[in-house]
Amino acid sequence: MLNIYLVIFITLIAALIASFSQILYKRGLPQKLKGIIGAIGAYRNKWVILGQLGYLVALVVYLYALQNAPLSVVYPVFASTFIFTTLLSAIMLKEKLSIYRISGVLLVFLGIVIIALSIS
């Protein structure tokens, strides 16, 4: 069994990879998908394929973390994807950060910190 803080770090890495994959998806998708055929056709785009590969890597890392710590710790820490995706969207996609989004990110962060502090 790994040290719980190492597992938290590994989970954060998985969350960061999954968040970056979301950015790749967004870059690769057209403005509007035309039904299921359009969604399948999106897999011809290199950014969508890279996003899918990123998700696969994130899943493998996440499952490794899950093997070594309780679900009640790993899953809430994986919620940091909300934080990473919001920040990466602002930086890479130039999306606006409203006070509501910033407040939400801070609440998610606070929840993760509380979970981490509850580990004994």
N, C-alpha and C positions, 0 to 999 in steps of 0.2 A: 504494500500500500504506500502510495506516494504521500509526501507532506502535503497537507491540505492547501497551503498557500501556493505551492507549486501547481497544484491542480487548478486553483483559481486563476493563476497566470496562464496556464494552458487553455483554460476556458475563454479567457479574454482574447487570446490569440485566435481561437476559433471564431469568436464573435467578430473580431476585426476583419478576418478573411471573408466571412459571410457578408459583412457590411460593404466591403470593397466589391464583392460580387454583385451586390445590388447596383452599385455605380456602373459597373460594366453592363449589366442588363439595361439600365436606363439609357446609356449611350448607344446601345445596339438596336433598341427597338424603334420602329417607326412611330410617328405621331399617333396613329390609331391602327390597332390591329383589326383586320377584317375577319372576324369569326375564328373558329378553330383552325381553319386552313392557314390563316394569317399567322396565328400563334405558332403553328408547326413550321411555317416558312421562315419565321424569325430565326430558326436554328441554322440558317444559311449565313447569318451574320457572325463574323469572328468575335465581336464583343460579347454576344449572347453565349457563344460556345465557351469563351474564356470565363464568363460569369458562372456557367454551369460547372466547369472544372473547378473553379474556386469554391463553389458550394460543396463539391465532392471532397475537396481537401478539408474544408471546415467541418464537414460531417465526420470524417475520419478522426480529426483532432478532438472534436466534441465527444465522440464515442470513447476515445481513450481517456478523456477526463472523467467521463461518466463511470467508467470501469473502476476508477480509483477514488471516488468520493460519492457521498449521498446525492441523489437526485435533487433533494431539497436545498442543496447548496449550488450544484452545477447549473441547474436550469435558471434560477434567478440571476446568477452571474452572467449567463448567456444573454440575458435581457439587455446587457450592455450594447447589443446590436442597435438598439434604439438610439443610444447616445452616439455611437460611432457613425451610424448612417446619417443622422442629422448633421453632425459636424463635417463629415466627408461631402455631403450634399452641398453644404454652404461653401466649402473650399473648392471642390472640383466642378460642381455644376452651377455655382453662383446663385444658389437658392437663398432666399431671404430668411433670416432668423428673427421671428417675432418674439416678443416678450413671453407669449404663451408657449412657444416651442422651447425657449430657453428654460422656462419654469418647469416644463415637463421633463426635460433632460436632467435638470437638477433633482427633481423628485425621483426619477429612476436611479440616478447616481446615489442619492441618499438611501434608497431601498437596498441597493447592492452593498453599500457600506454597512448598513445595519445587519444584513445577512452575514457578511464577512466577520463582523464583530461578535456575532452570536455563536460562532464556532468555538467549541471548547473540547 
